[in-house]
Amino acid sequence: MASRGQSTVDVIVVGLGFGAAFVPIYQAHPSVGRVAVADSDPARLAEVGDRLGVHDRFAGLEDALAADGWDAVHLLTPVALHADQVELILDSGRHCASAVPMATTLDDLDRLIAAEARSGRNYFMMETAVYSREFFQALQLRDSGALGRLSYFRGEHLQNLDGYPPYWLGYPPMHYVTHALSPALALADARVDTVRCLGSSRLTPDRVGVAGEGFGTEAALFSLVPRDGSPAADALVANITMSFFQLGRSYLEGFSVYGDQGALEWPQLEGGPMKRFAMEPAAAGQRGRPVSVVDVRPPGAPELLPEPLRPFTDGGHGGSHPHLVHEFVASIVEGRPARIDARRAAEFTAPGICAHASALAGGAEVSVPDYRVSG
Ligand SMILES: NC(=O)c1ccc[n+]([C@@H]2O[C@H](COP(=O)([O-])OP(=O)(O)OC[C@H]3O[C@@H](n4cnc5c(N)ncnc54)[C@H](O)[C@@H]3O)[C@@H](O)[C@H]2O)c1
């Protein structure tokens, strides 16, 4: 079992739906010692354990936490379990990576910030969107100056959840905003100050579920302010549409970023090329500045990873999975907080909780808590 500063980490992956995709990445990581799996569904546990050659298996999180000798847990259980289970994991003295979202109430976000602080262990929210090849491309354009001064963001997550496990029934779309919003917050190094959101398409009675009456689609305007506490020198907005029900449209999950010199736009159809725009010099006598556009297929950033993890950048969610594993493991080995620690995770998650509250209040402006240490 490693402590801070030691060279290897023993990891338990808990929840083997989406979680199964991460097991081979941990197995390949040079700083990971042993990898175990846990799932309360015995058939799933046996299938994944056998297929991936995992010897150490647990019948649930509770069994896993009762075992000695494991440093870290990567949690991929249903959303409603995240808050209680993350707190248990941190209080057991283990580091915890969690699938999104961190939680679905502001009280639970506060609870996990407190749990991370008192445990002295790392919490890392595994936000795929800010480790995707598209996000690395946007970062490169921002840092090279190609975007100019950031001026606007868009994000969409349109997905039909009919037929999903019951814990998704009637799930408020904005409670899952992190994929669509976090790229804007990361690129602008910002947090959300206020939100105004409207709901569209009331849930039909058969779709009212985990959160009561609500909407199939929620559309929000998030007002961004700098994280460093400096007064907002500019107005910056992220315009986000989330839809999980009653929208006859194919899956789309992405972000677009705009600056005064250029832009990077997510394709209209998932899998298509991104579009990169560049503002050209004004021509005498011409109305409006010309803008060039080219297709972009971002290469990702495999060079940031240990060599054995690089082949995994061909995988889903923009090749983000090996980057997430590496960040979690490296943060533990290097004895530093993870990049999306509990406070940053709350900054990614709370705006959606507040947006849904705004939608239920007919679009009223809602203030988002300030999660900075000094805030
Ligand atoms: N891009 C992304 O970041 C992304 C993509 C997909 C899913 N997710 C998140 O990953 C999580 C899992 O999603 P999924 O689609 O795999 O869900 P799922 O319902 O298919 O799988 C969850 C698994 O957790 C197991 N489980 C439940 N309670 C447990 C316990 N106490 N101990 C051990 N195992 C337990 C269940 O048996 C099940 O196999 C969700 O929180 C979801 O939001 C994130």
Ligand as a Chemical Component Dictionary entry (heavy atoms), coordinates in Angstrom:
data_LIG
# 
_chem_comp.id                   LIG 
_chem_comp.type                 NON-POLYMER 
_chem_comp.pdbx_formal_charge   0 
_chem_comp.three_letter_code    LIG 
# 
loop_
_chem_comp_atom.comp_id 
_chem_comp_atom.atom_id 
_chem_comp_atom.alt_atom_id 
_chem_comp_atom.type_symbol 
_chem_comp_atom.charge 
_chem_comp_atom.model_Cartn_x 
_chem_comp_atom.model_Cartn_y 
_chem_comp_atom.model_Cartn_z 
_chem_comp_atom.pdbx_ordinal 
LIG N1  N1  N 0  -18.421 10.435 -19.916 1  
LIG C1  C1  C 0  -18.575 10.117 -18.651 2  
LIG O1  O1  O 0  -17.940 10.706 -17.787 3  
LIG C2  C2  C 0  -19.526 9.012  -18.241 4  
LIG C3  C3  C 0  -20.018 8.102  -19.173 5  
LIG C4  C4  C 0  -20.855 7.066  -18.730 6  
LIG C5  C5  C 0  -21.185 6.966  -17.377 7  
LIG N2  N2  N 1  -20.693 7.884  -16.502 8  
LIG C6  C6  C 0  -21.005 7.787  -15.061 9  
LIG O2  O2  O 0  -20.511 6.544  -14.604 10 
LIG C7  C7  C 0  -21.354 6.011  -13.593 11 
LIG C8  C8  C 0  -21.743 4.586  -13.949 12 
LIG O3  O3  O 0  -22.470 4.611  -15.158 13 
LIG P1  P1  P 0  -22.906 3.237  -15.864 14 
LIG O4  O4  O 0  -23.552 3.607  -17.134 15 
LIG O5  O5  O -1 -21.755 2.291  -15.874 16 
LIG O6  O6  O 0  -24.003 2.714  -14.817 17 
LIG P2  P2  P 0  -24.538 1.216  -14.621 18 
LIG O7  O7  O 0  -25.804 1.342  -13.850 19 
LIG O8  O8  O 0  -24.543 0.488  -15.917 20 
LIG O9  O9  O 0  -23.411 0.529  -13.715 21 
LIG C9  C9  C 0  -23.261 0.833  -12.349 22 
LIG C10 C10 C 0  -22.708 -0.426 -11.664 23 
LIG O10 O10 O 0  -22.510 -0.122 -10.271 24 
LIG C11 C11 C 0  -22.816 -1.310 -9.548  25 
LIG N3  N3  N 0  -23.071 -0.968 -8.139  26 
LIG C12 C12 C 0  -24.126 -0.330 -7.590  27 
LIG N4  N4  N 0  -23.960 -0.212 -6.264  28 
LIG C13 C13 C 0  -22.777 -0.785 -5.953  29 
LIG C14 C14 C 0  -22.054 -0.977 -4.748  30 
LIG N5  N5  N 0  -22.513 -0.547 -3.558  31 
LIG N6  N6  N 0  -20.867 -1.610 -4.803  32 
LIG C15 C15 C 0  -20.380 -2.041 -5.994  33 
LIG N7  N7  N 0  -21.021 -1.902 -7.158  34 
LIG C16 C16 C 0  -22.201 -1.273 -7.149  35 
LIG C17 C17 C 0  -24.039 -1.872 -10.268 36 
LIG O11 O11 O 0  -24.223 -3.249 -9.992  37 
LIG C18 C18 C 0  -23.665 -1.620 -11.715 38 
LIG O12 O12 O 0  -22.983 -2.719 -12.303 39 
LIG C19 C19 C 0  -22.545 6.967  -13.475 40 
LIG O13 O13 O 0  -22.342 7.808  -12.385 41 
LIG C20 C20 C 0  -22.492 7.794  -14.749 42 
LIG O14 O14 O 0  -22.939 9.104  -14.525 43 
LIG C21 C21 C 0  -19.865 8.897  -16.898 44 
# 
loop_
_chem_comp_bond.comp_id 
_chem_comp_bond.atom_id_1 
_chem_comp_bond.atom_id_2 
_chem_comp_bond.value_order 
_chem_comp_bond.pdbx_ordinal 
LIG N1  C1  SING 1  
LIG C1  O1  DOUB 2  
LIG C1  C2  SING 3  
LIG C2  C3  SING 4  
LIG C2  C21 DOUB 5  
LIG C3  C4  DOUB 6  
LIG C4  C5  SING 7  
LIG C5  N2  DOUB 8  
LIG N2  C6  SING 9  
LIG N2  C21 SING 10 
LIG C6  O2  SING 11 
LIG C6  C20 SING 12 
LIG O2  C7  SING 13 
LIG C7  C8  SING 14 
LIG C7  C19 SING 15 
LIG C8  O3  SING 16 
LIG O3  P1  SING 17 
LIG P1  O4  DOUB 18 
LIG P1  O5  SING 19 
LIG P1  O6  SING 20 
LIG O6  P2  SING 21 
LIG P2  O7  DOUB 22 
LIG P2  O8  SING 23 
LIG P2  O9  SING 24 
LIG O9  C9  SING 25 
LIG C9  C10 SING 26 
LIG C10 O10 SING 27 
LIG C10 C18 SING 28 
LIG O10 C11 SING 29 
LIG C11 N3  SING 30 
LIG C11 C17 SING 31 
LIG N3  C12 SING 32 
LIG N3  C16 SING 33 
LIG C12 N4  DOUB 34 
LIG N4  C13 SING 35 
LIG C13 C14 SING 36 
LIG C13 C16 DOUB 37 
LIG C14 N5  SING 38 
LIG C14 N6  DOUB 39 
LIG N6  C15 SING 40 
LIG C15 N7  DOUB 41 
LIG N7  C16 SING 42 
LIG C17 O11 SING 43 
LIG C17 C18 SING 44 
LIG C18 O12 SING 45 
LIG C19 O13 SING 46 
LIG C19 C20 SING 47 
LIG C20 O14 SING 48 
# 
